[in-house]
Amino acid sequence: MVVATRLANASSSSRFYYWKWNVMTTRGKMLGGSTSTNFMMYVRGNKEDFNRWSTEDLGGDTQWNYENLLPYFKKSEDYNGAWASQPDALTYHGKGGLRNVGTYDFQPGVDEFLAAAVEKGYILGDYNGANQEVFSKIDVTTQDGWRESTYRSFYRDTGKPSNLCIKKYARVTKINFLTLLGRPKAVSVTYQRQGITRTVTATKEVILSAGTFGSAQLLMISGVGPAEHLSSLNIPLVKDLPVGKQLSDHVTTLVGPFLKSPGVNPNRDLTIQAATEFLTSGTGLLAAPGTLTGQGFIKSPVAEPDYADLQMVHSSASLYPELPQDLNKMFGPRVDILESWFDPYHKQNVDARFGLLILGRPKSVGELRLASTNPYDNPIMDLQYLQHPDDVEAMLHESILILIFGFKVSKYLWICMKNTVALTPSFFEKPVPGCDQTFKSDDYYRCVIRSFSFSIYHHVGTCALGKVVDGRLKVMGIDGLRVIDASVMPGFQMETHKQLPS
């Protein structure tokens, strides 16, 4: 876990966290990386995301467009997901790859959610297929109810490659360079393991895959980054590059009013019978990767044509009494505010489900900088959530009401799930604590978005294509050094979860 400290003079717009200048963020520092900690959602992304990499960030490098990347997506997967029986499934998906992609049987409420979407004019389809602007059940990276991380798929269950040696409990502290004819070359790395410092020499090149935070931090500590920033820490400059300058993340808003309908309550549903079902057949509640069951991608009024910028996710989780504490541990929001918001539902002793709204392609871009020259000190991150005005307006779109169950704003033709035949139960109408504007007004919803948005840990951009690395992922101006993780994804973000493109 990393506590991301905001830079000096940054401004906070959220009352949702305990500390004015700090928010919680995480990284997957383990075998399998973030695929060992994430929600396992298998989302490839809009094809225009990759086409923009090719045209805008790499000046026409066609190897990064969607058409040329699709064969690699297909090669890696063994697709058994929600759309495997469709006639065009093999056009967009692969069979026989090392990583299983499937669905799961325990999805309370998802059929009603999708039926409501159809009733309001949206279509159902494979969001990893021909058209992303669809609603669907969620494909996930699981196998027989177990998490299918990259460690399990490509290493543990497939035989350890003879040319790969993994040093567990080791921490790389510096990349070492040798300057030849005025051009630096990465020649070795220094690492520490169990209190002992060692250096490993690279015979060909150094390949860096420490994640969006770790790769940028290690480059800067080693002298590759913004010259002015490195000078302020007395780090000898190897190469002046904008490392850390395009930090971007997805934010989501926990939204209500909440749907009075049965959901997953662990106090009630985590039973011996549920455990037995999982252990004997790999199905049921414990085989589900969390409680996110359905989703849809749509366009807001500020979106480009044929380019969805909002993701709506249906959760089957009930507002059980311990949910505020659980959300605090996962995402960091304040327990007292959540308890105040959820308390009326607990008092009535009824189930209530909620949804999430994700801003798919935020325009706000932040920055990562070093806190010190110590590689064990967490870096400083100024995430700049919702600082661009279009990001707030995007989340005030008419169609988000398929997810958020009841918001109405006069500015747009809001769509309410409670006005569909598929979903006709009652809704709670309690305002969000702290948002005192006229209930359901534009200003009220702006307050909700600014006060109740938090990270879903999709950080990218700190070693961006075209800025820090070239089309071959080689660090620009340096020989023998590549970066091959989510940090290379450009800071404009993608309408996707990051495990698949990574």
C-alpha positions as CSV (number, residue, x, y, z in Angstrom):
1,M,0.0,0.0,0.0
2,V,1.2,3.5,-0.8
3,V,-0.2,6.7,0.8
4,A,-0.1,9.2,-2.0
5,T,0.9,12.6,-0.7
6,R,-0.2,15.6,-2.7
7,L,2.3,18.2,-3.8
8,A,2.6,21.6,-2.0
9,N,-0.1,24.2,-3.1
10,A,-2.4,21.5,-4.4
11,S,-6.0,21.9,-3.6
12,S,-8.4,19.3,-2.1
13,S,-12.0,19.1,-3.2
14,S,-13.1,16.0,-1.4
15,R,-14.5,15.6,2.1
16,F,-14.6,11.9,1.6
17,Y,-11.1,11.2,3.0
18,Y,-9.7,11.5,6.5
19,W,-6.7,13.6,5.5
20,K,-7.0,16.9,3.6
21,W,-4.0,16.3,1.5
22,N,-3.7,12.5,1.4
23,V,-5.6,9.7,-0.4
24,M,-4.9,6.0,-0.3
25,T,-3.7,4.1,-3.3
26,T,-2.3,0.6,-3.8
27,R,0.0,-1.4,-6.0
28,G,0.5,-5.1,-6.6
29,K,4.0,-5.6,-5.2
30,M,3.9,-9.4,-5.4
31,L,4.2,-12.2,-8.0
32,G,1.6,-11.5,-10.7
33,G,1.7,-7.8,-9.9
34,S,-1.7,-6.0,-9.8
35,T,-3.4,-9.1,-11.4
36,S,-3.0,-10.7,-8.0
37,T,-4.9,-7.9,-6.2
38,N,-7.4,-6.5,-8.7
39,F,-11.1,-7.1,-9.3
40,M,-10.3,-9.4,-12.2
41,M,-12.5,-7.6,-14.7
42,Y,-11.4,-8.4,-18.3
43,V,-11.8,-5.2,-20.3
44,R,-9.7,-4.7,-23.4
45,G,-10.6,-1.1,-24.1
46,N,-12.0,0.9,-27.0
47,K,-10.2,0.4,-30.2
48,E,-9.8,4.1,-30.6
49,D,-7.7,4.2,-27.4
50,F,-5.0,2.1,-29.2
51,N,-5.4,4.0,-32.5
52,R,-4.7,7.2,-30.6
53,W,-1.5,5.7,-29.2
54,S,-0.5,5.0,-32.8
55,T,-1.4,8.4,-34.3
56,E,-1.2,11.0,-31.5
57,D,1.5,9.6,-29.3
58,L,3.8,7.8,-31.7
59,G,3.3,9.9,-34.9
60,G,1.8,7.1,-37.0
61,D,3.5,4.0,-35.6
62,T,1.0,1.5,-36.8
63,Q,2.3,-1.4,-34.7
64,W,0.3,0.1,-31.8
65,N,-3.1,0.4,-33.6
66,Y,-5.9,-1.9,-32.6
67,E,-5.9,-4.0,-35.8
68,N,-2.2,-4.9,-35.2
69,L,-2.6,-5.5,-31.5
70,L,-5.7,-7.7,-31.8
71,P,-3.8,-10.9,-32.7
72,Y,-1.7,-10.6,-29.5
73,F,-4.8,-10.1,-27.4
74,K,-6.3,-13.2,-28.9
75,K,-3.1,-15.2,-28.6
76,S,-2.9,-14.8,-24.8
77,E,-6.5,-15.8,-24.0
78,D,-8.6,-19.0,-23.7
79,Y,-12.0,-17.3,-24.0
80,N,-14.9,-18.9,-22.2
81,G,-16.7,-15.7,-21.3
82,A,-20.3,-14.4,-21.6
83,W,-20.1,-14.2,-25.4
84,A,-18.2,-17.3,-26.2
85,S,-21.2,-18.8,-28.1
86,Q,-21.7,-15.9,-30.5
87,P,-20.9,-16.4,-34.2
88,D,-18.2,-13.8,-34.3
89,A,-16.6,-14.8,-31.0
90,L,-13.4,-16.1,-32.6
91,T,-13.1,-12.9,-34.6
92,Y,-12.3,-11.0,-31.5
93,H,-11.2,-13.7,-29.0
94,G,-8.8,-16.5,-28.8
95,K,-8.9,-20.2,-27.8
96,G,-6.1,-22.2,-26.3
97,G,-4.1,-19.3,-24.9
98,L,-2.5,-19.5,-21.5
99,R,-4.9,-17.2,-19.7
100,N,-8.5,-18.3,-19.0
101,V,-11.2,-15.7,-19.4
102,G,-14.6,-16.7,-18.2
103,T,-17.7,-15.7,-16.4
104,Y,-19.4,-16.9,-13.2
105,D,-22.8,-18.1,-12.0
106,F,-23.5,-16.1,-8.9
107,Q,-24.7,-12.7,-10.1
108,P,-27.8,-11.4,-8.1
109,G,-29.7,-8.7,-9.9
110,V,-27.6,-8.5,-13.1
111,D,-30.4,-9.9,-15.4
112,E,-32.7,-7.1,-14.2
113,F,-30.0,-4.5,-14.6
114,L,-29.4,-5.6,-18.2
115,A,-33.1,-5.8,-19.0
116,A,-33.5,-2.3,-17.8
117,A,-30.7,-1.1,-20.1
118,V,-32.4,-2.8,-23.1
119,E,-35.8,-1.3,-22.1
120,K,-34.1,2.2,-22.3
121,G,-32.7,1.6,-25.7
122,Y,-29.2,0.3,-25.1
123,I,-27.9,-2.9,-26.7
124,L,-26.3,-6.0,-25.1
125,G,-23.0,-7.2,-26.5
126,D,-19.4,-8.1,-26.0
127,Y,-17.6,-4.9,-24.9
128,N,-14.3,-6.6,-26.1
129,G,-15.8,-7.2,-29.5
130,A,-16.9,-5.1,-32.4
131,N,-18.6,-2.3,-30.4
132,Q,-17.7,-1.2,-26.9
133,E,-20.8,1.0,-26.4
134,V,-22.9,-1.9,-25.0
135,F,-24.1,-3.5,-21.7
136,S,-23.0,-6.9,-20.6
137,K,-22.3,-9.3,-17.8
138,I,-18.7,-9.1,-16.8
139,D,-15.9,-11.3,-18.1
140,V,-13.3,-12.1,-15.6
141,T,-9.9,-13.8,-15.3
142,T,-10.7,-16.8,-13.2
143,Q,-10.4,-20.5,-13.5
144,D,-12.8,-22.9,-11.6
145,G,-13.5,-20.1,-9.2
146,W,-9.9,-19.2,-8.5
147,R,-8.1,-16.0,-9.4
148,E,-6.2,-16.3,-12.7
149,S,-3.3,-13.9,-12.2
150,T,-0.5,-13.6,-14.7
151,Y,1.8,-15.4,-12.3
152,R,-0.6,-18.4,-12.3
153,S,-1.3,-18.3,-16.0
154,F,2.2,-17.7,-17.4
155,Y,4.5,-19.2,-14.8
156,R,3.1,-21.4,-12.0
157,D,0.7,-23.5,-14.0
158,T,2.6,-23.6,-17.3
159,G,6.1,-24.6,-16.2
160,K,8.8,-22.3,-15.1
161,P,10.7,-20.9,-18.2
162,S,14.3,-22.0,-18.2
163,N,15.5,-18.5,-19.1
164,L,13.7,-16.8,-16.2
165,C,14.9,-16.6,-12.6
166,I,12.8,-14.8,-10.0
167,K,14.4,-13.4,-6.9
168,K,11.7,-13.1,-4.3
169,Y,12.0,-10.5,-1.5
170,A,14.5,-8.4,-3.7
171,R,14.2,-4.7,-4.2
172,V,16.0,-2.9,-7.1
173,T,17.4,0.3,-5.8
174,K,19.2,1.8,-8.8
175,I,19.9,1.4,-12.5
176,N,23.5,1.9,-13.4
177,F,24.7,3.6,-16.6
178,L,27.8,3.8,-18.7
179,T,28.2,6.7,-21.1
180,L,29.7,5.7,-24.5
181,L,30.4,8.3,-27.1
182,G,28.1,10.8,-25.3
183,R,25.1,8.4,-25.1
184,P,24.2,6.6,-21.8
185,K,23.7,2.9,-21.7
186,A,22.1,0.8,-18.9
187,V,24.6,-1.8,-18.0
188,S,23.5,-3.2,-14.6
189,V,21.1,-2.9,-11.7
190,T,21.7,-2.8,-8.0
191,Y,19.3,-4.6,-5.7
192,Q,18.9,-5.4,-2.0
193,R,17.7,-8.7,-0.6
194,Q,17.6,-9.7,3.0
195,G,19.9,-6.9,4.0
196,I,22.6,-7.7,1.3
197,T,23.3,-5.4,-1.6
198,R,24.2,-6.9,-5.0
199,T,24.7,-5.8,-8.6
200,V,23.6,-7.8,-11.6
201,T,25.2,-7.0,-15.0
202,A,22.9,-6.9,-18.1
203,T,24.3,-8.8,-21.1
204,K,21.8,-7.3,-23.5
205,E,19.5,-4.8,-21.8
206,V,17.6,-3.9,-18.6
207,I,13.9,-4.4,-18.8
208,L,12.0,-2.4,-16.2
209,S,8.5,-3.5,-15.0
210,A,8.0,-2.0,-11.6
211,G,4.6,-0.5,-12.3
212,T,3.4,3.0,-12.8
213,F,4.8,4.1,-9.4
214,G,7.9,2.0,-9.2
215,S,9.2,2.3,-12.7
216,A,9.1,6.1,-12.6
217,Q,10.6,6.3,-9.1
218,L,13.5,4.0,-10.1
219,L,14.2,5.9,-13.3
220,M,14.4,9.2,-11.4
221,I,16.5,7.9,-8.6
222,S,18.9,6.6,-11.3
223,G,19.1,10.0,-13.0
224,V,16.5,9.7,-15.7
225,G,13.7,12.3,-15.3
226,P,13.0,16.1,-15.2
227,A,16.3,17.9,-14.9
228,E,15.1,20.6,-12.5
229,H,13.5,18.1,-10.1
230,L,16.5,15.8,-10.0
231,S,18.8,18.8,-9.5
232,S,16.7,19.8,-6.4
233,L,17.6,16.4,-4.9
234,N,21.2,16.5,-6.0
235,I,20.7,13.5,-8.3
236,P,23.3,13.4,-11.2
237,L,21.4,13.8,-14.5
238,V,21.7,11.0,-16.9
239,K,18.8,12.0,-19.3
240,D,16.3,14.8,-19.1
241,L,12.9,13.2,-19.8
242,P,9.4,14.0,-18.5
243,V,9.2,11.0,-16.2
244,G,6.2,11.2,-13.9
245,K,4.6,14.1,-15.8
246,Q,1.5,12.3,-17.2
247,L,0.2,10.5,-14.1
248,S,-3.5,9.6,-14.7
249,D,-6.1,7.5,-12.9
250,H,-9.7,6.4,-13.1
251,V,-12.0,7.8,-10.5
252,T,-15.4,6.3,-9.5
253,T,-18.4,7.6,-7.6
254,L,-20.4,5.5,-5.2
255,V,-23.9,6.6,-6.1
256,G,-27.4,6.4,-4.9
257,P,-30.4,6.6,-4.1
258,F,-30.1,2.9,-3.5
259,L,-32.2,0.2,-4.9
260,K,-34.3,-1.8,-2.3
261,S,-33.5,-5.2,-3.6
262,P,-31.8,-8.3,-2.3
263,G,-28.0,-8.2,-2.6
264,V,-25.0,-10.1,-1.2
265,N,-24.8,-9.8,2.6
266,P,-21.7,-11.6,3.9
267,N,-23.1,-11.8,7.4
268,R,-26.0,-13.8,6.0
269,D,-24.6,-15.4,2.8
270,L,-21.1,-16.6,3.8
271,T,-22.3,-20.0,5.1
272,I,-20.9,-23.5,5.4
273,Q,-23.1,-24.4,2.4
274,A,-21.5,-21.6,0.3
275,A,-18.0,-22.9,1.3
276,T,-19.0,-26.5,0.4
277,E,-20.3,-25.5,-3.0
278,F,-17.1,-23.6,-3.8
279,L,-14.8,-26.4,-2.7
280,T,-16.8,-29.2,-4.4
281,S,-17.7,-27.4,-7.7
282,G,-15.9,-24.1,-7.9
283,T,-19.2,-22.2,-8.1
284,G,-21.4,-20.0,-6.0
285,L,-20.8,-16.9,-3.9
286,L,-17.1,-17.7,-3.1
287,A,-16.3,-18.3,-6.7
288,A,-17.5,-14.8,-7.7
289,P,-14.7,-12.2,-8.0
290,G,-16.3,-9.7,-5.7
291,T,-19.8,-8.4,-6.2
292,L,-19.4,-6.5,-9.5
293,T,-21.7,-8.3,-12.0
294,G,-22.7,-6.1,-14.9
295,Q,-21.5,-3.1,-16.7
296,G,-22.2,-0.7,-19.6
297,F,-20.2,1.8,-21.6
298,I,-21.8,5.0,-22.8
299,K,-21.0,8.5,-24.2
300,S,-21.5,11.7,-22.3
301,P,-22.4,15.0,-24.0
302,V,-18.7,16.0,-24.0
303,A,-17.6,12.7,-25.6
304,E,-16.2,12.3,-29.1
305,P,-18.4,10.4,-31.7
306,D,-18.3,6.6,-31.3
307,Y,-16.0,6.9,-28.3
308,A,-17.6,6.1,-24.9
309,D,-16.2,7.9,-21.9
310,L,-18.3,6.5,-19.0
311,Q,-18.5,3.1,-17.5
312,M,-21.4,2.0,-15.3
313,V,-21.0,-1.0,-13.1
314,H,-23.8,-2.8,-11.2
315,S,-22.9,-4.2,-7.8
316,S,-24.8,-6.9,-6.1
317,A,-23.4,-6.0,-2.7
318,S,-25.9,-5.2,0.0
319,L,-25.4,-2.2,2.3
320,Y,-24.5,-4.5,5.2
321,P,-23.5,-2.8,8.5
322,E,-19.7,-3.4,8.1
323,L,-19.6,-2.1,4.5
324,P,-18.3,1.4,5.6
325,Q,-15.3,-0.2,7.3
326,D,-14.7,-2.5,4.3
327,L,-14.8,0.3,1.8
328,N,-12.5,2.3,4.0
329,K,-9.9,-0.5,4.0
330,M,-10.2,-0.9,0.2
331,F,-10.4,2.7,-1.0
332,G,-10.0,5.0,2.0
333,P,-13.3,6.9,2.3
334,R,-14.3,8.2,5.7
335,V,-16.2,5.7,7.8
336,D,-18.3,8.3,9.6
337,I,-19.7,9.8,6.3
338,L,-20.5,6.4,4.9
339,E,-22.2,5.4,8.2
340,S,-24.3,8.5,8.1
341,W,-25.4,7.8,4.5
342,F,-26.1,4.1,5.0
343,D,-27.7,4.3,8.5
344,P,-31.4,4.7,7.4
345,Y,-31.1,1.5,5.4
346,H,-29.7,-0.4,8.3
347,K,-32.4,0.8,10.6
348,Q,-35.1,-0.5,8.2
349,N,-33.3,-3.8,8.1
350,V,-33.7,-4.2,4.3
351,D,-31.2,-5.1,1.5
352,A,-30.2,-2.2,-0.7
353,R,-27.9,-2.5,-3.8
354,F,-25.8,0.3,-5.3
355,G,-23.8,1.1,-8.4
356,L,-20.5,2.7,-9.4
357,L,-19.9,5.3,-12.1
358,I,-16.4,5.4,-13.6
359,L,-15.0,8.3,-15.5
360,G,-13.4,6.4,-18.3
361,R,-11.2,9.0,-20.0
362,P,-10.5,11.8,-17.6
363,K,-8.8,14.9,-19.0
364,S,-7.2,15.7,-15.6
365,V,-3.5,14.8,-15.5
366,G,-1.3,14.7,-12.4
367,E,2.3,14.2,-11.6
368,L,4.6,11.8,-9.7
369,R,7.8,13.2,-8.0
370,L,10.4,11.8,-5.7
371,A,10.0,12.5,-1.9
372,S,13.7,11.7,-1.4
373,T,16.6,9.7,-3.0
374,N,15.7,6.8,-0.8
375,P,14.1,4.1,-2.9
376,Y,12.1,2.8,0.1
377,D,10.4,6.2,0.5
378,N,7.0,6.4,-1.2
379,P,6.9,8.9,-4.0
380,I,4.8,12.1,-4.0
381,M,1.8,12.0,-6.2
382,D,-0.4,14.9,-7.2
383,L,-3.3,13.1,-8.8
384,Q,-5.4,16.2,-9.8
385,Y,-8.7,14.3,-9.7
386,L,-11.5,16.2,-11.4
387,Q,-9.5,19.3,-11.9
388,H,-10.5,19.6,-15.5
389,P,-14.1,21.0,-15.7
390,D,-15.1,18.5,-18.5
391,D,-14.5,15.6,-16.1
392,V,-17.3,16.7,-13.8
393,E,-19.6,17.4,-16.7
394,A,-19.0,14.0,-18.2
395,M,-20.1,12.3,-15.0
396,L,-23.3,14.4,-15.0
397,H,-24.5,12.6,-18.2
398,E,-28.2,11.6,-18.7
399,S,-27.5,7.9,-19.1
400,I,-25.7,7.3,-15.9
401,L,-29.1,6.9,-14.3
402,I,-29.2,3.3,-15.6
403,L,-26.6,2.8,-13.0
404,I,-27.2,5.2,-10.2
405,F,-30.9,4.5,-9.7
406,G,-32.8,7.6,-9.6
407,F,-30.8,10.8,-10.1
408,K,-32.7,13.4,-12.1
409,V,-31.3,16.7,-13.4
410,S,-33.3,19.1,-15.5
411,K,-30.4,19.9,-17.7
412,Y,-30.4,16.4,-19.3
413,L,-33.0,13.8,-20.0
414,W,-32.0,11.5,-17.1
415,I,-32.8,7.9,-17.4
416,C,-34.1,6.2,-14.2
417,M,-34.1,2.5,-13.6
418,K,-37.1,2.9,-11.4
419,N,-39.1,4.0,-14.5
420,T,-38.5,0.6,-16.2
421,V,-40.6,-2.5,-16.1
422,A,-37.5,-4.6,-15.4
423,L,-36.8,-2.7,-12.2
424,T,-39.8,-1.5,-10.3
425,P,-39.0,-1.6,-6.6
426,S,-38.7,1.4,-4.4
427,F,-35.7,3.6,-3.9
428,F,-34.2,5.4,-0.9
429,E,-34.1,9.1,-1.5
430,K,-31.7,10.3,1.2
431,P,-29.3,13.1,0.2
432,V,-25.6,12.6,0.5
433,P,-24.3,13.9,3.8
434,G,-22.5,17.2,3.3
435,C,-24.1,18.1,0.0
436,D,-26.6,20.7,1.1
437,Q,-27.6,22.1,-2.3
438,T,-31.1,21.7,-3.6
439,F,-31.7,18.0,-3.8
440,K,-31.3,16.6,-7.4
441,S,-30.1,19.9,-8.8
442,D,-27.0,20.2,-11.0
443,D,-25.1,21.8,-8.2
444,Y,-26.1,18.9,-5.8
445,Y,-24.8,16.3,-8.2
446,R,-21.6,18.2,-8.8
447,C,-21.1,18.2,-5.0
448,V,-21.7,14.4,-5.0
449,I,-19.2,13.8,-7.7
450,R,-16.5,16.0,-6.2
451,S,-17.1,14.8,-2.6
452,F,-17.7,11.1,-3.2
453,S,-15.2,10.1,-5.9
454,F,-12.2,7.8,-5.2
455,S,-9.6,5.9,-7.1
456,I,-10.0,2.4,-8.5
457,Y,-6.2,2.1,-8.9
458,H,-5.8,2.3,-12.7
459,H,-2.7,4.6,-12.6
460,V,-0.9,5.0,-15.9
461,G,1.3,7.5,-17.8
462,T,4.4,8.2,-15.8
463,C,6.7,6.8,-18.5
464,A,4.4,7.6,-21.4
465,L,4.7,6.4,-25.0
466,G,6.2,9.2,-27.2
467,K,7.4,11.1,-24.2
468,V,9.6,8.8,-22.2
469,V,9.7,5.6,-24.3
470,D,9.5,5.0,-28.1
471,G,7.3,2.6,-30.0
472,R,9.6,-0.3,-29.0
473,L,9.3,0.7,-25.4
474,K,12.9,1.8,-25.3
475,V,13.7,4.7,-23.0
476,M,14.4,7.6,-25.4
477,G,18.0,8.7,-25.7
478,I,19.3,5.7,-23.7
479,D,20.6,2.4,-24.9
480,G,19.8,-0.9,-23.3
481,L,16.8,0.1,-21.3
482,R,13.1,-0.6,-21.8
483,V,9.9,-0.1,-19.7
484,I,7.1,-2.7,-20.2
485,D,4.3,-1.9,-17.7
486,A,1.3,0.3,-17.4
487,S,3.4,3.3,-16.9
488,V,4.0,3.6,-20.7
489,M,0.2,4.0,-21.4
490,P,-0.3,7.6,-22.3
491,G,-1.8,9.9,-19.6
492,F,-5.0,10.6,-21.5
493,Q,-6.3,7.3,-20.1
494,M,-8.3,4.5,-21.7
495,E,-11.8,3.3,-21.3
496,T,-10.6,0.0,-19.8
497,H,-9.3,-1.8,-16.7
498,K,-5.6,-2.0,-17.0
499,Q,-4.7,-5.7,-16.6
500,L,-5.6,-6.7,-20.2
501,P,-3.6,-4.0,-22.1
502,S,-0.8,-4.4,-19.6
